[in-house]
Amino acid sequence: MEAFEKLYTIITRLRGPGGCPWDREQTPQSLRGGLIEETYECVEAIDEGNPEHIKEELGDLFLLGGMLSYMHEEAGLFSVEDVLSGVAEKLIRRHPHVFGGVTVKDSAEVLDNWAKIKVEQEGRTAKKGLLDEVSRSLPPMDRAYGLQKKAAKVGFDWTSAAEVFGKVEEELGEVREAMASLEAPGPGDRSALEGELGDVLFAAVNLCRFLGVEPSVALQRTNRKFAERFRYVEQKMQETGCPMQKENLAVMDGFWEEAKSSSVF
């Protein structure tokens, strides 16, 4: 409680008269990008398994949550206390198997009860279809993952990883066909290529899901690995005085292979 009060006091000071000009200029709209960025940085820290980094990134998320809540408090829309009380009440309401007399057999039944409580007790509008429960505002990869999870929940899923691999290969074949049509004489349809590439990405996300891997986390890990290896290539090219340009691709590839063989990368 003391730690949160300290954070709240700092936020009000930053936003108040004589506070920080940058913090005073921020709005909920201007902080949206930062909220997404800090969330992914927290995911990256968790993936690294570094407690100090995780602690720092969680602190940044608490800061943004507190700042956004206080902005609405300033506008007289709701208070920070309302936000905290609201989530506490929701946790109690949605966990009757913990705070009430309801008995559940597994986590699947917990989620079923959760969905019923949203409609029956919280007055949420019942979704017209199962996939309507997946937010349209999610990044495309996360939305694809969510759509697939919802469909799989009712049995609309592959029966083996081999089938999913087959779908990935099928979609890659259709990309090749779309590319060939663009190379043929006459007007090509780039929208068809875009559609087929989208199908490849969707199939790859499906493979991740089927194998129990979060696709966005996996991609974030690969992004980090690529960046680290590329920085190694840049460093080595600079040390050898060799400019980074297409003509020196073979040299860069050599350093890339060095980075791959390193236990660090």
TORTORPA-891975 format. One record per residue (C-alpha): residue in three letters; residue number from 0; y, z, x. Coordinates in Angstrom, 3 decimals, m for minus. Each point is the difference from the previous one (the first is absolute). Layout:
% TORTORPA-891975
<'ALA', NUM, <Y, Z, X>> ...
//
This chain:
% TORTORPA-891975
<'MET', 0, <0.000, 0.000, 0.000>> <'GLU', 1, <2.395, 0.848, 2.834>> <'ALA', 2, <m0.784, m3.276, 1.764>> <'PHE', 3, <0.676, m2.047, m3.151>> <'GLU', 4, <3.216, 1.905, m0.701>> <'LYS', 5, <1.136, m0.785, 3.540>> <'LEU', 6, <m0.728, m3.710, m0.496>> <'TYR', 7, <1.800, 0.012, m3.369>> <'THR', 8, <3.039, 1.703, 1.559>> <'ILE', 9, <0.131, m2.588, 2.792>> <'ILE', 10, <m0.228, m2.885, m2.475>> <'THR', 11, <2.832, 1.402, m2.127>> <'ARG', 12, <2.097, 0.466, 3.149>> <'LEU', 13, <m0.639, m3.567, 1.150>> <'ARG', 14, <0.931, m1.385, m3.409>> <'GLY', 15, <2.934, 2.333, m0.600>> <'PRO', 16, <3.676, m0.156, 0.996>> <'GLY', 17, <0.290, m0.049, 3.766>> <'GLY', 18, <m3.637, m0.998, 0.326>> <'CYS', 19, <m1.445, m3.087, 1.659>> <'PRO', 20, <1.778, m3.266, m0.955>> <'TRP', 21, <m3.263, m1.967, 0.178>> <'ASP', 22, <m1.944, 2.447, m2.174>> <'ARG', 23, <2.844, 0.139, m2.529>> <'GLU', 24, <m0.021, m3.790, m0.299>> <'GLN', 25, <m3.705, m0.224, m0.844>> <'THR', 26, <m1.281, m0.642, m3.517>> <'PRO', 27, <m3.507, 0.021, m1.503>> <'GLN', 28, <0.056, m3.791, 0.283>> <'SER', 29, <0.940, 0.030, 3.689>> <'LEU', 30, <m2.804, 2.436, 0.841>> <'ARG', 31, <m2.778, m2.005, m1.654>> <'GLY', 32, <m0.803, m1.947, 3.152>> <'GLY', 33, <0.004, 3.155, 2.100>> <'LEU', 34, <m2.402, 1.671, m2.408>> <'ILE', 35, <m2.483, m2.844, 0.382>> <'GLU', 36, <0.448, m0.123, 3.776>> <'GLU', 37, <m0.464, 3.754, 0.458>> <'THR', 38, <m3.100, m0.050, m2.193>> <'TYR', 39, <m1.609, m2.624, 2.197>> <'GLU', 40, <1.041, 1.869, 3.136>> <'CYS', 41, <m1.700, 3.090, m1.394>> <'VAL', 42, <m3.144, m2.032, m0.675>> <'GLU', 43, <0.121, m1.261, 3.587>> <'ALA', 44, <0.351, 3.552, 1.330>> <'ILE', 45, <m2.997, 1.142, m2.048>> <'ASP', 46, <m1.963, m2.965, 1.312>> <'GLU', 47, <0.878, 1.003, 3.577>> <'GLY', 48, <m1.140, 3.556, m0.663>> <'ASN', 49, <2.963, 1.487, 1.876>> <'PRO', 50, <0.923, 3.313, m1.719>> <'GLU', 51, <3.514, 0.102, 1.451>> <'HIS', 52, <0.743, m3.547, m1.147>> <'ILE', 53, <m1.491, 0.681, m3.435>> <'LYS', 54, <2.128, 3.139, m0.334>> <'GLU', 55, <3.145, m1.945, 0.884>> <'GLU', 56, <m0.704, m2.850, m2.415>> <'LEU', 57, <m0.864, 2.386, m2.853>> <'GLY', 58, <3.331, 1.700, 0.681>> <'ASP', 59, <1.768, m3.338, m0.387>> <'LEU', 60, <m1.711, m0.504, m3.365>> <'PHE', 61, <1.043, 3.484, m1.148>> <'LEU', 62, <3.552, m0.822, 1.086>> <'LEU', 63, <0.089, m3.240, m1.976>> <'GLY', 64, <m1.550, 1.652, m3.046>> <'GLY', 65, <2.539, 2.808, 0.190>> <'MET', 66, <2.903, m2.372, 0.604>> <'LEU', 67, <m0.924, m2.284, m2.908>> <'SER', 68, <m0.496, 2.985, m2.311>> <'TYR', 69, <3.347, 1.513, 0.977>> <'MET', 70, <1.804, m3.313, m0.580>> <'HIS', 71, <m1.150, 0.092, m3.613>> <'GLU', 72, <0.985, 3.653, m0.203>> <'GLU', 73, <3.509, m0.966, 1.147>> <'ALA', 74, <0.109, m2.625, m2.748>> <'GLY', 75, <m0.971, 2.624, m2.595>> <'LEU', 76, <m3.183, m1.847, m0.962>> <'PHE', 77, <m2.495, 2.673, 1.081>> <'SER', 78, <m0.236, 2.685, 2.671>> <'VAL', 79, <m2.182, 0.451, 3.045>> <'GLU', 80, <m1.514, 2.966, m1.829>> <'ASP', 81, <m0.871, m2.301, m2.899>> <'VAL', 82, <m1.862, m2.292, 2.405>> <'LEU', 83, <m2.034, 2.841, 1.525>> <'SER', 84, <m0.688, 1.695, m3.335>> <'GLY', 85, <m0.980, m3.323, m1.527>> <'VAL', 86, <m2.603, m0.832, 2.605>> <'ALA', 87, <m1.385, 3.567, m0.072>> <'GLU', 88, <m0.396, m0.138, m3.784>> <'LYS', 89, <m1.580, m3.455, 0.221>> <'LEU', 90, <m2.549, 1.191, 2.551>> <'ILE', 91, <m1.007, 2.885, m2.269>> <'ARG', 92, <m0.112, m2.224, m3.092>> <'ARG', 93, <m2.076, m2.696, 1.678>> <'HIS', 94, <m2.501, 2.437, 1.519>> <'PRO', 95, <m1.389, 1.862, m3.021>> <'HIS', 96, <m3.312, 0.278, 1.875>> <'VAL', 97, <1.823, 2.207, 2.523>> <'PHE', 98, <2.664, 1.774, m2.063>> <'GLY', 99, <m1.734, m0.134, m3.405>> <'GLY', 100, <m3.439, 0.168, m1.565>> <'VAL', 101, <m0.993, m3.648, 0.362>> <'THR', 102, <m3.203, m0.829, 1.881>> <'VAL', 103, <m0.476, m3.246, 1.909>> <'LYS', 104, <m3.070, m1.335, 1.813>> <'ASP', 105, <1.666, m2.177, 2.656>> <'SER', 106, <3.240, m1.580, 1.238>> <'ALA', 107, <m0.486, m3.034, m2.273>> <'GLU', 108, <0.226, 2.272, m3.050>> <'VAL', 109, <3.094, 1.626, 1.502>> <'LEU', 110, <1.693, m3.413, 0.101>> <'ASP', 111, <m1.093, m0.806, m3.567>> <'ASN', 112, <1.499, 3.273, m1.240>> <'TRP', 113, <3.146, m0.693, 2.018>> <'ALA', 114, <0.474, m3.339, m1.829>> <'LYS', 115, <m0.542, 1.638, m3.413>> <'ILE', 116, <2.478, 2.797, 0.752>> <'LYS', 117, <2.668, m2.560, 0.907>> <'VAL', 118, <m0.269, m1.547, m3.468>> <'GLU', 119, <m0.972, 2.941, m2.242>> <'GLN', 120, <2.124, 2.792, 1.526>> <'GLU', 121, <2.780, m1.748, 1.912>> <'GLY', 122, <0.736, m2.702, m2.555>> <'ARG', 123, <m0.521, m2.867, 2.423>> <'THR', 124, <m0.534, m3.350, m1.671>> <'ALA', 125, <m3.626, m0.998, 0.118>> <'LYS', 126, <m0.510, m3.012, 2.217>> <'LYS', 127, <m1.033, m3.218, m1.728>> <'GLY', 128, <m2.490, m0.747, 2.734>> <'LEU', 129, <m1.623, 1.767, 2.919>> <'LEU', 130, <1.968, m1.962, 2.597>> <'ASP', 131, <3.315, 0.958, m1.627>> <'GLU', 132, <m0.489, 3.405, 1.610>> <'VAL', 133, <0.672, m1.554, 3.420>> <'SER', 134, <3.724, m0.023, 0.766>> <'ARG', 135, <1.581, m3.433, 0.297>> <'SER', 136, <2.483, 1.378, 2.531>> <'LEU', 137, <m2.664, 0.655, 2.649>> <'PRO', 138, <0.006, m2.191, 3.123>> <'PRO', 139, <m2.288, m3.002, m0.654>> <'MET', 140, <m2.860, 1.229, 2.198>> <'ASP', 141, <0.021, 3.478, m1.542>> <'ARG', 142, <0.164, m1.480, m3.505>> <'ALA', 143, <m2.970, m2.283, 0.756>> <'TYR', 144, <m1.947, 3.040, 1.201>> <'GLY', 145, <0.948, 1.953, m3.125>> <'LEU', 146, <m0.953, m2.850, m2.345>> <'GLN', 147, <m3.390, m0.350, 1.661>> <'LYS', 148, <m0.681, 3.747, m0.150>> <'LYS', 149, <0.791, 0.078, m3.714>> <'ALA', 150, <m2.270, m2.970, m0.707>> <'ALA', 151, <m2.816, 1.504, 2.064>> <'LYS', 152, <0.301, 3.262, m1.926>> <'VAL', 153, <m1.456, m1.719, m3.104>> <'GLY', 154, <m2.696, m1.838, 1.936>> <'PHE', 155, <1.850, m3.257, 0.692>> <'ASP', 156, <m0.908, m0.063, 3.673>> <'TRP', 157, <m2.178, m1.578, 2.634>> <'THR', 158, <m3.503, 1.341, 0.519>> <'SER', 159, <m0.137, m0.419, 3.784>> <'ALA', 160, <2.223, m0.515, 3.031>> <'ALA', 161, <m1.776, m3.324, 0.598>> <'GLU', 162, <1.402, m1.285, m3.300>> <'VAL', 163, <3.518, 0.983, 0.996>> <'PHE', 164, <m0.405, m1.672, 3.398>> <'GLY', 165, <m1.125, m3.096, m1.861>> <'LYS', 166, <3.145, 0.079, m2.134>> <'VAL', 167, <2.206, 0.283, 3.103>> <'GLU', 168, <m1.763, m3.000, 1.544>> <'GLU', 169, <0.281, m1.945, m3.274>> <'GLU', 170, <3.746, 0.614, m0.159>> <'LEU', 171, <0.425, m1.025, 3.650>> <'GLY', 172, <m1.762, m3.270, m0.842>> <'GLU', 173, <2.446, m0.616, m2.827>> <'VAL', 174, <2.897, 0.608, 2.402>> <'ARG', 175, <m1.433, m2.685, 2.277>> <'GLU', 176, <m0.190, m2.388, m2.966>> <'ALA', 177, <3.611, 0.746, m0.940>> <'MET', 178, <1.075, m0.618, 3.608>> <'ALA', 179, <m1.875, m3.317, 0.052>> <'SER', 180, <1.772, m1.125, m3.162>> <'LEU', 181, <3.346, 0.643, 1.677>> <'GLU', 182, <m1.021, m2.081, 3.024>> <'ALA', 183, <m1.157, m2.933, m2.165>> <'PRO', 184, <2.425, m2.846, m0.844>> <'GLY', 185, <2.200, 0.631, m3.011>> <'PRO', 186, <1.836, 3.066, m1.301>> <'GLY', 187, <m1.778, 3.245, 0.750>> <'ASP', 188, <m0.008, 3.151, m2.130>> <'ARG', 189, <1.101, 2.958, 2.097>> <'SER', 190, <m0.202, 2.269, m3.041>> <'ALA', 191, <m3.765, m0.607, m0.043>> <'LEU', 192, <m0.218, 1.115, 3.643>> <'GLU', 193, <2.051, 3.083, m0.817>> <'GLY', 194, <m2.355, 0.813, m2.846>> <'GLU', 195, <m3.104, m0.401, 2.135>> <'LEU', 196, <1.427, 2.164, 2.784>> <'GLY', 197, <0.778, 2.632, m2.614>> <'ASP', 198, <m3.640, m0.156, m1.091>> <'VAL', 199, <m1.109, 0.554, 3.614>> <'LEU', 200, <2.189, 3.078, 0.295>> <'PHE', 201, <m1.243, 1.326, m3.349>> <'ALA', 202, <m3.614, m0.526, 1.100>> <'ALA', 203, <0.669, 1.772, 3.319>> <'VAL', 204, <1.489, 2.963, m1.876>> <'ASN', 205, <m3.097, 0.008, m2.195>> <'LEU', 206, <m2.203, 0.152, 3.087>> <'CYS', 207, <1.992, 2.963, 1.310>> <'ARG', 208, <m0.315, 1.807, m3.319>> <'PHE', 209, <m3.717, m0.695, m0.314>> <'LEU', 210, <m0.591, 1.385, 3.496>> <'GLY', 211, <2.101, 3.098, m0.689>> <'VAL', 212, <3.000, m0.923, 2.134>> <'GLU', 213, <3.642, 0.271, m1.111>> <'PRO', 214, <1.336, m3.533, 0.683>> <'SER', 215, <3.611, 1.034, 0.626>> <'VAL', 216, <m1.133, 2.672, 2.476>> <'ALA', 217, <m2.305, m2.473, 1.742>> <'LEU', 218, <2.787, m2.571, 0.265>> <'GLN', 219, <2.448, 2.599, 1.276>> <'ARG', 220, <m2.491, 0.893, 2.710>> <'THR', 221, <m0.364, m3.660, 0.985>> <'ASN', 222, <3.788, m0.472, 0.009>> <'ARG', 223, <0.342, 2.896, 2.407>> <'LYS', 224, <m2.800, m1.345, 2.196>> <'PHE', 225, <1.576, m3.462, 0.102>> <'ALA', 226, <3.408, 1.434, 0.910>> <'GLU', 227, <m1.462, 2.134, 2.797>> <'ARG', 228, <m1.930, m2.908, 1.498>> <'PHE', 229, <2.983, m2.332, m0.282>> <'ARG', 230, <2.209, 2.532, 1.781>> <'TYR', 231, <m2.607, 0.083, 2.781>> <'VAL', 232, <0.201, m3.802, 0.259>> <'GLU', 233, <3.816, 0.157, 0.127>> <'GLN', 234, <m0.108, 2.612, 2.751>> <'LYS', 235, <m2.497, m1.950, 2.109>> <'MET', 236, <1.875, m3.264, m0.425>> <'GLN', 237, <3.187, 1.697, 1.105>> <'GLU', 238, <m1.742, 1.546, 3.030>> <'THR', 239, <m1.318, m3.396, 1.114>> <'GLY', 240, <3.302, m1.758, m0.661>> <'CYS', 241, <m1.679, m2.393, m2.417>> <'PRO', 242, <2.140, m0.913, m3.039>> <'MET', 243, <m1.474, 0.521, m3.442>> <'GLN', 244, <m0.171, m3.511, m1.399>> <'LYS', 245, <m2.573, m2.363, m1.447>> <'GLU', 246, <m0.657, m1.699, 3.329>> <'ASN', 247, <m1.273, 3.327, 1.387>> <'LEU', 248, <m2.332, 0.744, m2.891>> <'ALA', 249, <m3.070, 0.099, 2.259>> <'VAL', 250, <1.615, 2.695, 2.142>> <'MET', 251, <0.990, 2.011, m3.062>> <'ASP', 252, <m3.527, m0.337, m1.392>> <'GLY', 253, <m1.345, 1.389, 3.254>> <'PHE', 254, <2.169, 3.086, m0.237>> <'TRP', 255, <m0.913, 0.305, m3.695>> <'GLU', 256, <m3.678, 0.148, 0.946>> <'GLU', 257, <0.856, 2.675, 2.579>> <'ALA', 258, <1.658, 2.035, m2.734>> <'LYS', 259, <m3.026, m0.434, m2.270>> <'SER', 260, <m2.379, 1.212, 2.682>> <'SER', 261, <2.160, 3.070, 0.633>> <'SER', 262, <m1.191, 3.209, m1.670>> <'VAL', 263, <3.639, 0.743, m0.856>> <'PHE', 264, <0.273, m2.970, m2.371>> 
//
